[in-house]
Amino acid sequence: MQQPAQGAQGGPAPQEGPKKLAIIASKGSLDWAYPPFILASTAASLDYEVEIFFTFYGLQLLDRDLDLQVSSLGNPGMPMPMPMPVMGQALPGMQAMMTKMMKRKMSAKGVVDLAELRQTCVDIGVKLVACQMTLDLFDMDSSRFIDGVELGGAATFFGFAEDANISLFI
């Protein structure tokens, strides 16, 4: 087994090249859209080289026209303004109401609009890669995506992630 390189003090050797962050974004709801873009933009501003690999439902985050919803179903930790039993959350119109409430709360708290946050990532050099296999699986057309999105498969992600300091699955 190969031993990791060590620095003068016996700790890890200093890294050569830029720090790297690799993110897999696999969720397509409003509440799951923010973490990959917040982490990516923060890391890029700290001089990390950043790549986000969008797969399965995460591809929704690349659409030109974002129309993402929030759902508390399957997310029991979601803080609600009032206790809401699961059956009540499944009522028609409840998801739209919860999405509206979440957007209103985010705006009141000064949380940046998702499309603006995503554009910031593009502007500061975060690489956005859409999973080709998922596009094929769901018969999706990449022309629906914002400009600058690259297409690639799992090997594309691994090519970047193998040298990443941090890899996250969101």
C-alpha positions in Angstrom: 0.0 0.0 0.0 1.3 3.4 -1.0 1.9 5.8 1.9 0.7 9.4 1.5 3.4 12.0 0.9 4.5 13.8 4.1 5.6 17.3 4.7 8.6 18.5 6.7 6.7 18.2 10.1 5.4 14.7 9.4 1.9 15.9 8.4 0.4 15.7 4.9 2.5 17.4 2.2 1.2 20.7 0.9 -1.2 20.2 -2.0 0.0 21.1 -5.5 -2.5 23.0 -7.7 -5.8 24.5 -6.8 -8.2 23.2 -4.1 -11.1 21.3 -5.7 -14.7 20.7 -4.7 -16.8 18.1 -6.5 -20.6 18.1 -5.9 -23.2 15.7 -7.2 -26.7 17.4 -7.3 -29.4 14.8 -7.5 -32.5 16.6 -6.1 -34.8 18.9 -8.0 -36.9 20.6 -5.4 -36.6 24.3 -4.3 -35.2 23.4 -0.9 -32.6 21.0 -2.3 -31.6 23.5 -5.0 -29.9 25.9 -2.7 -27.2 23.8 -1.1 -25.2 22.9 -4.2 -25.2 26.4 -5.5 -24.4 28.0 -2.1 -21.6 25.6 -1.4 -20.2 25.9 -5.0 -20.3 29.7 -5.0 -18.7 29.9 -1.6 -15.9 27.5 -2.5 -15.3 29.3 -5.8 -15.0 32.6 -4.0 -12.4 30.9 -1.7 -10.4 30.0 -4.9 -11.5 26.4 -5.1 -12.0 24.9 -8.6 -15.6 23.7 -8.5 -17.7 21.2 -10.5 -21.3 20.3 -10.0 -22.5 17.1 -11.6 -26.3 17.2 -12.1 -28.0 13.8 -12.3 -31.5 12.4 -12.1 -33.9 15.1 -10.6 -31.0 17.5 -10.1 -31.2 18.2 -13.9 -34.2 20.4 -13.1 -31.8 22.9 -11.5 -30.3 23.6 -15.0 -33.6 24.6 -16.7 -33.7 28.1 -18.2 -37.1 28.6 -16.5 -36.9 27.5 -12.9 -40.3 26.4 -11.6 -39.2 24.5 -8.6 -41.6 23.4 -5.8 -41.0 22.6 -2.1 -42.5 19.5 -0.5 -42.5 18.6 3.1 -43.6 15.1 2.3 -40.5 12.9 2.9 -38.9 15.7 4.9 -40.2 15.5 8.4 -37.6 17.9 9.7 -39.0 20.8 7.7 -40.0 23.6 10.1 -43.6 24.5 9.5 -45.4 27.6 10.8 -48.0 25.3 12.4 -48.0 21.5 13.1 -49.1 19.8 9.9 -50.0 16.1 9.8 -48.8 14.1 6.8 -52.3 13.7 5.4 -52.8 17.4 5.4 -49.6 17.9 3.4 -51.0 15.7 0.7 -54.1 17.8 0.1 -54.5 19.3 -3.4 -52.8 22.8 -3.5 -50.8 22.3 -0.4 -47.4 22.0 -2.2 -48.1 25.2 -4.1 -49.1 27.0 -0.9 -46.0 25.7 0.9 -43.8 26.8 -2.0 -45.3 30.3 -1.9 -44.7 30.5 1.8 -41.1 29.4 1.5 -40.4 31.8 -1.3 -42.0 34.6 0.7 -39.9 33.7 3.8 -36.7 33.5 1.8 -37.4 36.9 0.3 -38.1 38.5 3.7 -34.9 37.0 5.1 -32.9 38.4 2.1 -32.0 35.0 0.6 -30.9 35.5 -3.0 -33.1 34.3 -5.8 -32.1 30.8 -7.0 -31.7 31.9 -10.7 -29.4 34.7 -9.5 -27.4 32.4 -7.3 -27.0 29.9 -10.1 -25.9 32.7 -12.5 -23.3 33.8 -9.9 -21.9 30.3 -10.0 -21.6 30.5 -13.8 -20.0 33.9 -13.6 -17.3 32.9 -11.2 -16.4 29.8 -13.1 -18.2 26.9 -11.5 -18.4 24.1 -14.0 -21.9 22.7 -14.5 -22.1 19.2 -16.0 -25.4 17.5 -16.9 -25.5 13.7 -16.8 -25.8 12.4 -20.3 -27.2 9.0 -19.2 -30.0 10.7 -17.2 -30.8 12.9 -20.2 -31.1 9.8 -22.3 -33.1 7.9 -19.6 -35.7 10.6 -19.3 -35.7 11.6 -23.0 -34.7 15.1 -22.0 -33.3 17.7 -24.4 -30.3 19.7 -23.2 -31.6 22.8 -25.1 -33.8 23.5 -22.1 -30.7 24.3 -20.0 -29.0 27.6 -19.4 -26.0 28.4 -21.5 -22.6 27.0 -20.4 -23.8 23.5 -19.3 -21.6 20.7 -20.4 -22.7 17.1 -20.9 -20.9 14.2 -19.5 -21.2 10.9 -17.8 -20.0 9.3 -14.5 -16.5 9.1 -15.9 -16.5 12.8 -16.5 -17.4 13.3 -12.8 -14.8 10.9 -11.6 -12.1 12.5 -13.8 -12.6 15.7 -11.7 -13.5 14.1 -8.3 -10.5 11.9 -8.2 -8.3 14.9 -7.4 -10.9 16.8 -5.3 -10.2 17.8 -1.8 -13.9 17.6 -1.0 -16.7 15.6 -2.7 -20.3 16.0 -1.7 -23.5 14.2 -2.7 -26.6 16.4 -2.3 
